[in-house]
Amino acid sequence: MLALILAVALLSGLAISRSEGEATTLKDASMSLSLPAKQASHGIVGWLEGIYSYMFKYDKLVEENESLKVELAETRRALREAEAANAENERFRELLNLRSKFSSFVFESAFIIDRGNTNWSRIITINKGEESGIEVGDCVIDSCYNLVGQVVELGTGWADVRSIVDADIRVGVQVGEGGNAAMVEGDFALMQKDRVKLSRFTDETQVLEQDILLTSGKGGLFPSGLTVGVVESVHTEAGGQVEYAVVAPGCELGALTEVFVIKDFSIVE
């Protein structure tokens, strides 16, 4: 009887062990089949998370980029306004300096609105005219009291100025430290180079390169003491007598934007 019981128990144990082994084998097979799918699923989830993270960072970068563009535009605008304010302040300082140096002058500031450069003349047009008390013959200077020219024609809101290099300009000057008299006058050939001629010397006049020419004030057309230009070269005759000199204007005609019309001044005779 005891032997029978032991035999039954042994057979039951063998059956259970076989059943568990088959279950393990089935589980291993199932895991082997599902593992690639799980790994692939995990990889897809990671890839999608990476895409989302990239898109999030990209959108944030785009937003920051737009913000920086706005900030840069504002900075540039502020810089332009500051530069404009500085330029205006400098212009006011120059005008105040001009008025203090020539307190007897009555000025009218004006802006250049046109340049009529032809083979025959050098005319500039300004935005002030008879409504501002400007008259034909008035002298025009820059902010450094260099002679620019003379008003030759005008109307309401405009005036034409014959520039210092125009072929028809005539200005009495004093030459160098000696202050001897001479005449600056336009010349067609020199006008093409933005230069004028110095001539009509007195017997006492000596002319050297780099001599500064100032208006003499004689005749009442121009006030005295304005810078006309600098002697650039001296040309002599065969006997050594000075024939004429080439003069570079004191003002920079091509760079000018604003000028000052002298409407009244004290005449020196």
C-alpha angles and dihedrals in degrees: 000000000000091000090053092053092050092050092052092049092049092051091048091051091050091050093049092048091050091049092050091048092052090049091052091049091051091048091050090050092048092050091048090054097044099040097078090049091050092047091048091048091050090049092051091049090051091048092049091048089051091050091049091048091049093048091048092050091044093052089048091050091049090051091049090047092053090047091051091049091054091046091049092049091051091049092050091048091050090048092051091049091049092049091049091049091049091049091050092047090050090050091051091049090051091049092049090048089049093051093048093051093047103030092161092061124096107213135198115190118215140170126235111246101172142016116210101196113170137152088266106040148014108219128165124195123216130198098242128076145152092330087067094051094258116149138192109274096032115142120241125206139171127242091274092055093252114150111254100174146276134287110251103167137010148169138173109321097359144063133185116227123201102222126228091256096049114124091239099050119120123183130169110225145180115232124224126310093326092060093217116170125256139145130252110207137170123257126194095223094045092045089068087062094043091250136123136207128250112208146130094079125184120234090260096051117114118187126198132174113269092026110149117231120213129186111262096211091223116143096022098258096108130023116244125257101037116135111245099176149284128282107252101179138357123221121199137191123244091269092054095256113140109251100181143323132225114235129203110211118247092227125069099234096185094052099045120115101159131038138176125232115212103218096177139009142159112276118230118205 
